[in-house]
Amino acid sequence: MTTFVEALHQRYSESMLEDSSIELFIVGSLSPGKSGNHLTLPPAVSLTRCEIYKSGSENVIRDCCRNVEELDLASNNLTDLNQIFNIVKEMPFLKFLNLSENDFSKVNVDEVKAHELHNVKHLVLNNTSIPWQAIDLLLDNMPNLQDLHICLNNYKTVEGLPKCYNVQRIYISKNPHLTNFEQIKNLLICFPHLKSLTMADCNVAEVPADLHTLLPSLRCLNISNWPINSWTMIDNLNSLPELVELRCIGCKILDEFENLETRRNMLIARLPKIKRLNGSEIIDDERLHAERHFVRWFDEHKDVEKPSRYYELFNKYGAIPALAKVCLKPDVTAKVKVIYIKNQNDKENDNGEQSKVIKINLKQSVKELKVQLSTLFNLPVARIRLFYCDMEVYDVSGPEEMKFGAKKLYTYKIRDGDQILIDEK
């Protein structure tokens, strides 16, 4: 266990002595408990995992930390907000304060001697179990706060807070006991100018149609992994007049579609004002494709009830023809004409040729084809030479001898209508 002052000297006196580019001014004794010691600290101070449990000498903090703008005290043993105020009240320019992973679950706000912190704009209280009454106290003493992080605090209810007109971003993810949007209303109503709400990994399954009355300025929303099982809840997001960015990965309703592209298309088509979805920008061509896909999908699934958005897009695009089903698998067989060029002394055929149209398996080898043709034309395999004629380019390139017995026929890209010539050795 150590004090903030002790941790400050242990970390920054050593690092500064090792770094010749930073000057260290120490007046008098090196004892961190006495005033008169001066450290030139960087504007961002990090003292994570230092086992800090209290502040230490306020005089030393005042001398050393006056110009600190960012303070990270995550993962320490701090439990008393009085100790926090003892530290930060001596930092008049402090803008960012991280208190994550300290246990404030037993804070008694009646015993806290708070100090107003006008410049603090970012407050991180993740995984602290800090009660709502304590958050109320902190907000009251941070009148210019813009970002509030209260994730992983195991909240089961949400209590009302004072109106905070400057708070623009709230992060309250990973609170799985939050299951009712009525609870969240108690929180959101306190932040009338909120622009960003990150609330992933909570168990809320509803999005009310009147959400715009609570969040008229909201531009960014993260509801990933909500157990939403109705498309109506997704459609209700359209009521937010300023919403342009949405994250909703893992929402239950998306499980209806195995294909990730289809999921994205369905969301884009239903949410015409969204410009960025799940971290990716929606360009005009993608929106066009998604909206046409949306109309086509409902036309093909006539047993599914059509939403109002379908009729809007149908009026815009009309009926969308079904996509042609194109098989991209390589052909397994081909129907070809086999021409046997007879010896000149063979009088069976006046023109010296014998031909047959047959279907061949393209997975077989040239040697296997020779065996097949030897039976059809009554020729010894050893005397057969084969030439492949690609009829699309035959006039230019002529026939290609099939020299290699182990080579598979599909490698020649044989198609229906092509020809194979047999030349008897």
C-alpha positions as CSV (number, residue, x, y, z in Angstrom):
1,M,0.0,0.0,0.0
2,T,1.3,3.4,-0.9
3,T,0.2,7.1,-1.1
4,F,-0.2,9.1,-4.3
5,V,2.8,11.2,-3.4
6,E,5.0,8.2,-2.8
7,A,3.9,6.5,-6.1
8,L,4.5,9.8,-7.9
9,H,8.1,10.1,-6.7
10,Q,8.8,6.4,-7.2
11,R,7.6,6.4,-10.8
12,Y,8.6,9.9,-12.1
13,S,11.8,10.6,-10.3
14,E,13.3,7.3,-11.7
15,S,11.9,7.8,-15.2
16,M,13.1,11.4,-15.4
17,L,16.6,10.6,-14.2
18,E,16.8,8.0,-16.9
19,D,15.5,10.4,-19.6
20,S,18.1,13.2,-20.2
21,S,15.6,15.2,-22.2
22,I,13.5,15.9,-19.1
23,E,14.8,18.1,-16.2
24,L,14.2,17.1,-12.6
25,F,14.2,19.9,-9.9
26,I,14.4,18.6,-6.3
27,V,14.8,21.1,-3.5
28,G,15.8,19.8,-0.1
29,S,15.2,16.2,1.0
30,L,14.1,13.5,-1.4
31,S,11.5,12.4,1.2
32,P,8.1,12.5,-0.6
33,G,6.3,13.3,2.6
34,K,7.8,16.8,2.9
35,S,6.9,19.9,1.1
36,G,9.5,21.7,-1.0
37,N,10.1,18.8,-3.4
38,H,9.6,19.7,-7.0
39,L,9.1,17.4,-9.9
40,T,8.6,18.7,-13.4
41,L,5.8,16.3,-14.5
42,P,4.4,15.7,-18.0
43,P,0.9,17.0,-18.6
44,A,-0.4,13.4,-18.6
45,V,0.4,11.4,-15.4
46,S,-0.3,7.7,-15.2
47,L,0.0,5.9,-11.9
48,T,-1.9,2.6,-12.6
49,R,-1.4,-0.5,-10.4
50,C,0.6,1.3,-7.8
51,E,-1.5,0.1,-4.8
52,I,-2.4,3.7,-4.0
53,Y,-4.9,4.0,-1.2
54,K,-4.7,7.7,-0.1
55,S,-3.4,11.0,-1.3
56,G,-0.4,11.8,0.9
57,S,0.9,15.4,1.4
58,E,-1.3,17.9,-0.2
59,N,1.5,20.4,-0.2
60,V,3.7,18.2,-2.3
61,I,0.8,17.5,-4.7
62,R,0.3,21.3,-5.0
63,D,4.0,21.8,-5.7
64,C,4.4,19.0,-8.2
65,C,1.1,18.6,-10.0
66,R,-0.1,22.1,-10.7
67,N,0.2,21.7,-14.5
68,V,-1.2,18.2,-14.8
69,E,-4.0,17.9,-17.4
70,E,-4.6,14.2,-17.5
71,L,-4.5,11.8,-14.5
72,D,-4.8,8.0,-14.7
73,L,-5.3,6.3,-11.3
74,A,-6.8,3.1,-12.6
75,S,-6.4,-0.3,-10.8
76,N,-5.4,1.0,-7.4
77,N,-6.8,0.6,-3.9
78,L,-8.7,3.8,-3.7
79,T,-12.0,3.6,-1.9
80,D,-12.7,7.0,-0.5
81,L,-13.7,10.0,-2.7
82,N,-12.2,12.4,-0.1
83,Q,-8.8,11.0,-1.1
84,I,-9.6,11.6,-4.7
85,F,-10.6,15.2,-4.1
86,N,-7.5,15.8,-2.0
87,I,-5.4,14.9,-5.0
88,V,-7.3,16.5,-7.9
89,K,-8.2,19.8,-6.1
90,E,-4.5,20.7,-6.5
91,M,-4.7,20.3,-10.2
92,P,-6.5,23.4,-11.5
93,F,-5.9,22.5,-15.2
94,L,-7.1,18.8,-14.9
95,K,-9.2,17.8,-17.9
96,F,-9.1,14.0,-17.8
97,L,-9.5,11.7,-14.8
98,N,-9.5,7.9,-14.9
99,L,-10.5,6.1,-11.7
100,S,-11.4,2.7,-13.2
101,E,-11.0,-0.5,-11.3
102,N,-11.0,1.1,-7.9
103,D,-13.7,0.0,-5.5
104,F,-16.1,2.8,-4.6
105,S,-19.0,0.6,-3.8
106,K,-19.1,1.7,-0.1
107,V,-18.7,5.5,-0.7
108,N,-20.8,7.5,1.8
109,V,-21.6,10.8,0.1
110,D,-22.6,12.4,3.3
111,E,-18.9,12.2,4.5
112,V,-17.4,13.5,1.3
113,K,-15.9,17.0,1.3
114,A,-16.2,17.8,-2.4
115,H,-14.4,20.5,-4.4
116,E,-15.5,22.0,-7.6
117,L,-13.5,20.9,-10.6
118,H,-14.3,23.4,-13.4
119,N,-12.0,22.0,-16.1
120,V,-12.6,18.3,-15.9
121,K,-14.3,17.2,-19.2
122,H,-13.6,13.4,-19.2
123,L,-14.4,11.2,-16.2
124,V,-13.9,7.4,-16.3
125,L,-15.5,5.3,-13.6
126,N,-15.5,1.8,-15.3
127,N,-15.7,-1.2,-13.0
128,T,-15.8,0.8,-9.8
129,S,-19.4,-0.2,-8.6
130,I,-19.8,3.5,-7.7
131,P,-23.3,4.2,-6.5
132,W,-25.6,6.7,-8.3
133,Q,-25.5,9.1,-5.3
134,A,-21.7,9.4,-5.7
135,I,-22.0,10.0,-9.5
136,D,-24.6,12.7,-8.6
137,L,-22.0,14.3,-6.3
138,L,-19.3,14.2,-8.9
139,L,-21.4,15.6,-11.7
140,D,-22.5,18.4,-9.4
141,N,-18.8,19.3,-8.9
142,M,-17.8,18.9,-12.5
143,P,-20.1,21.4,-14.3
144,N,-18.2,21.2,-17.6
145,L,-18.0,17.5,-17.9
146,Q,-18.5,16.2,-21.5
147,D,-17.7,12.4,-21.3
148,L,-18.9,10.0,-18.6
149,H,-17.8,6.4,-18.5
150,I,-19.7,4.1,-16.2
151,C,-19.3,0.6,-17.8
152,L,-19.0,-2.7,-15.9
153,N,-20.6,-1.3,-12.7
154,N,-23.1,-4.1,-12.3
155,Y,-26.0,-1.6,-12.1
156,K,-29.5,-3.1,-11.5
157,T,-31.4,0.1,-11.4
158,V,-30.8,3.7,-12.7
159,E,-31.5,6.6,-10.4
160,G,-32.3,10.1,-11.5
161,L,-29.4,12.6,-11.7
162,P,-29.3,16.4,-11.9
163,K,-29.7,18.0,-15.4
164,C,-26.3,18.0,-17.0
165,Y,-26.4,20.2,-20.1
166,N,-22.7,19.9,-21.1
167,V,-22.5,16.1,-21.0
168,Q,-22.3,14.9,-24.7
169,R,-21.1,11.3,-24.4
170,I,-22.1,8.5,-22.0
171,Y,-20.6,5.0,-22.0
172,I,-22.6,2.5,-19.9
173,S,-21.8,-0.8,-21.6
174,K,-21.6,-4.2,-20.0
175,N,-24.2,-3.7,-17.3
176,P,-26.2,-6.9,-18.0
177,H,-28.7,-6.3,-15.2
178,L,-30.2,-3.3,-17.0
179,T,-33.2,-4.9,-18.8
180,N,-35.9,-2.3,-19.0
181,F,-35.8,0.9,-21.0
182,E,-37.9,2.7,-18.4
183,Q,-34.8,2.4,-16.2
184,I,-32.6,4.0,-18.8
185,K,-35.1,6.9,-19.3
186,N,-34.2,8.0,-15.7
187,L,-30.7,8.4,-16.9
188,L,-31.2,9.8,-20.4
189,I,-33.6,12.5,-19.3
190,C,-30.8,14.1,-17.3
191,F,-28.6,14.7,-20.4
192,P,-30.8,16.7,-22.9
193,H,-27.8,17.5,-25.1
194,L,-26.4,14.0,-25.4
195,K,-24.8,13.3,-28.7
196,S,-23.3,9.8,-28.2
197,L,-24.6,6.8,-26.2
198,T,-22.6,3.6,-25.9
199,M,-24.7,0.9,-24.2
200,A,-23.5,-2.4,-25.7
201,D,-23.9,-5.7,-23.9
202,C,-26.9,-4.8,-21.8
203,N,-30.1,-6.9,-21.8
204,V,-32.5,-4.3,-23.1
205,A,-34.9,-5.6,-25.8
206,E,-36.9,-2.6,-26.6
207,V,-36.5,0.8,-28.3
208,P,-39.5,3.0,-27.7
209,A,-41.1,4.9,-30.5
210,D,-40.8,8.2,-28.6
211,L,-37.0,7.9,-28.1
212,H,-36.6,11.2,-29.9
213,T,-38.2,13.0,-27.0
214,L,-35.3,11.8,-24.8
215,L,-32.5,12.1,-27.2
216,P,-33.2,14.9,-29.7
217,S,-29.5,15.6,-30.3
218,L,-28.1,12.0,-30.4
219,R,-25.8,11.3,-33.4
220,C,-24.1,8.1,-32.4
221,L,-25.6,5.0,-30.7
222,N,-24.1,1.6,-29.8
223,I,-26.6,-1.1,-28.8
224,S,-24.5,-4.1,-29.9
225,N,-25.6,-7.4,-28.4
226,W,-29.0,-6.2,-27.2
227,P,-31.6,-9.1,-27.3
228,I,-33.8,-7.2,-29.7
229,N,-36.1,-9.7,-31.4
230,S,-38.4,-7.3,-33.3
231,W,-37.7,-5.3,-36.5
232,T,-40.1,-2.7,-35.1
233,M,-37.5,-1.8,-32.5
234,I,-35.0,-1.2,-35.2
235,D,-37.5,0.9,-37.2
236,N,-38.1,3.0,-34.1
237,L,-34.5,4.3,-34.3
238,N,-35.7,6.4,-37.3
239,S,-37.4,8.7,-34.8
240,L,-34.1,10.1,-33.7
241,P,-33.7,13.2,-35.9
242,E,-29.9,13.5,-35.7
243,L,-28.8,9.8,-35.6
244,V,-26.2,9.1,-38.3
245,E,-24.0,6.4,-36.8
246,L,-25.1,3.1,-35.4
247,R,-23.5,0.0,-34.0
248,C,-25.8,-3.0,-33.5
249,I,-23.6,-6.1,-34.0
250,G,-25.0,-9.2,-32.3
251,C,-28.6,-8.0,-31.9
252,K,-30.8,-11.0,-31.8
253,I,-33.1,-10.1,-34.7
254,L,-30.2,-10.3,-37.1
255,D,-29.9,-14.0,-36.5
256,E,-32.8,-14.4,-39.0
257,F,-30.2,-14.1,-41.8
258,E,-27.0,-16.2,-41.9
259,N,-25.4,-14.1,-44.6
260,L,-23.6,-11.1,-43.1
261,E,-24.2,-9.1,-46.3
262,T,-27.9,-9.7,-46.1
263,R,-28.0,-8.5,-42.5
264,R,-26.2,-5.3,-43.4
265,N,-28.5,-4.7,-46.4
266,M,-31.6,-5.1,-44.2
267,L,-30.3,-2.6,-41.7
268,I,-29.2,0.0,-44.3
269,A,-32.6,-0.2,-46.1
270,R,-34.6,0.2,-42.9
271,L,-32.5,3.1,-41.6
272,P,-32.3,5.8,-44.4
273,K,-30.5,8.4,-42.3
274,I,-27.7,6.3,-41.0
275,K,-24.4,7.2,-42.7
276,R,-22.1,4.8,-40.8
277,L,-23.1,1.3,-39.7
278,N,-21.0,-1.0,-37.4
279,G,-17.9,1.1,-38.0
280,S,-18.2,1.2,-41.9
281,E,-19.3,4.2,-44.0
282,I,-22.4,3.7,-46.1
283,I,-21.6,5.0,-49.6
284,D,-24.4,5.9,-52.1
285,D,-23.9,2.8,-54.3
286,E,-24.1,0.5,-51.2
287,R,-27.4,2.1,-50.1
288,L,-28.8,1.8,-53.6
289,H,-27.9,-1.9,-53.7
290,A,-29.2,-2.5,-50.1
291,E,-32.6,-0.8,-50.8
292,R,-33.1,-2.8,-54.0
293,H,-32.1,-6.0,-52.2
294,F,-34.7,-5.2,-49.5
295,V,-37.5,-4.8,-52.0
296,R,-36.5,-8.0,-53.9
297,W,-36.2,-10.0,-50.7
298,F,-39.8,-9.2,-49.6
299,D,-41.1,-9.8,-53.2
300,E,-39.5,-13.3,-53.0
301,H,-40.8,-14.0,-49.5
302,K,-44.5,-13.4,-50.0
303,D,-45.4,-15.1,-46.7
304,V,-43.5,-12.4,-44.6
305,E,-45.4,-9.3,-43.6
306,K,-44.1,-6.3,-45.4
307,P,-43.0,-3.3,-43.3
308,S,-44.0,0.3,-44.2
309,R,-40.4,0.9,-45.4
310,Y,-41.0,-1.7,-48.2
311,Y,-43.8,0.4,-49.7
312,E,-41.7,3.5,-49.6
313,L,-38.9,1.8,-51.5
314,F,-41.3,0.0,-53.9
315,N,-42.7,3.4,-54.8
316,K,-39.1,4.6,-55.4
317,Y,-37.8,1.7,-57.4
318,G,-40.8,-0.3,-58.6
319,A,-40.7,-4.1,-58.9
320,I,-37.2,-5.4,-58.8
321,P,-36.5,-8.4,-61.1
322,A,-35.2,-11.5,-59.4
323,L,-31.4,-12.0,-59.8
324,A,-30.4,-14.5,-62.4
325,K,-29.1,-17.7,-60.8
326,V,-25.6,-18.1,-62.1
327,C,-23.7,-21.3,-61.4
328,L,-20.0,-20.6,-61.0
329,K,-19.0,-24.2,-60.5
330,P,-16.8,-25.6,-63.4
331,D,-18.5,-28.0,-65.8
332,V,-18.1,-31.7,-65.1
333,T,-19.1,-32.9,-68.5
334,A,-19.1,-31.6,-72.1
335,K,-20.7,-32.8,-75.3
336,V,-18.1,-32.8,-78.0
337,K,-17.7,-34.1,-81.6
338,V,-15.0,-36.7,-82.0
339,I,-13.6,-37.0,-85.5
340,Y,-11.5,-40.0,-86.5
341,I,-9.2,-39.2,-89.5
342,K,-8.8,-42.5,-91.3
343,N,-5.8,-43.7,-93.2
344,Q,-5.9,-43.0,-96.9
345,N,-6.1,-46.7,-97.8
346,D,-9.2,-47.1,-95.6
347,K,-12.2,-47.2,-98.1
348,E,-15.0,-47.5,-95.5
349,N,-15.7,-43.8,-95.7
350,D,-15.4,-41.8,-98.9
351,N,-14.0,-38.7,-97.2
352,G,-11.7,-40.7,-94.9
353,E,-13.5,-39.5,-91.7
354,Q,-15.7,-41.0,-89.1
355,S,-17.3,-38.8,-86.4
356,K,-19.5,-39.2,-83.3
357,V,-21.0,-36.8,-80.8
358,I,-20.4,-38.0,-77.3
359,K,-20.5,-36.7,-73.7
360,I,-17.2,-36.9,-71.9
361,N,-16.3,-36.6,-68.3
362,L,-13.9,-33.6,-67.8
363,K,-12.5,-35.0,-64.6
364,Q,-10.9,-37.9,-66.4
365,S,-7.4,-37.8,-67.9
366,V,-6.3,-37.8,-71.5
367,K,-5.2,-41.4,-71.1
368,E,-8.6,-42.4,-69.8
369,L,-10.3,-40.6,-72.8
370,K,-8.0,-42.6,-75.2
371,V,-9.3,-45.8,-73.6
372,Q,-12.9,-44.7,-74.1
373,L,-12.3,-43.7,-77.7
374,S,-10.4,-46.9,-78.5
375,T,-13.6,-48.8,-77.8
376,L,-15.8,-46.5,-79.8
377,F,-13.6,-46.5,-82.9
378,N,-12.1,-49.9,-82.6
379,L,-8.5,-48.6,-82.3
380,P,-5.6,-49.7,-80.2
381,V,-4.8,-47.1,-77.5
382,A,-1.2,-47.1,-78.4
383,R,-2.0,-45.9,-81.9
384,I,-4.3,-43.0,-80.9
385,R,-3.1,-39.3,-81.0
386,L,-5.6,-36.7,-79.8
387,F,-6.0,-33.1,-80.8
388,Y,-8.3,-30.6,-79.1
389,C,-10.1,-28.0,-81.2
390,D,-11.5,-25.0,-79.3
391,M,-14.1,-23.9,-81.8
392,E,-14.1,-20.3,-80.6
393,V,-10.5,-19.7,-81.6
394,Y,-9.9,-22.7,-84.0
395,D,-9.6,-20.5,-87.1
396,V,-6.8,-18.6,-85.4
397,S,-5.0,-21.1,-83.3
398,G,-5.8,-24.5,-84.9
399,P,-5.8,-27.8,-83.0
400,E,-3.8,-28.4,-79.8
401,E,-2.2,-31.9,-79.4
402,M,-3.2,-33.6,-76.1
403,K,0.3,-35.0,-75.4
404,F,0.2,-35.7,-71.7
405,G,-1.7,-38.8,-70.6
406,A,-2.1,-37.7,-67.0
407,K,-3.5,-34.3,-67.7
408,K,-7.1,-33.8,-66.8
409,L,-9.5,-32.8,-69.5
410,Y,-11.0,-29.8,-67.6
411,T,-7.6,-28.1,-67.8
412,Y,-8.2,-27.6,-71.5
413,K,-11.4,-25.7,-70.7
414,I,-13.4,-28.0,-73.0
415,R,-17.0,-26.8,-73.6
416,D,-20.1,-28.1,-75.4
417,G,-19.6,-27.9,-79.2
418,D,-15.9,-28.3,-79.2
419,Q,-14.2,-31.0,-81.2
420,I,-11.5,-33.7,-80.6
421,L,-9.6,-35.1,-83.5
422,I,-8.2,-38.7,-83.6
423,D,-5.1,-39.2,-85.7
424,E,-4.0,-42.8,-86.0
425,K,-0.3,-43.3,-85.6
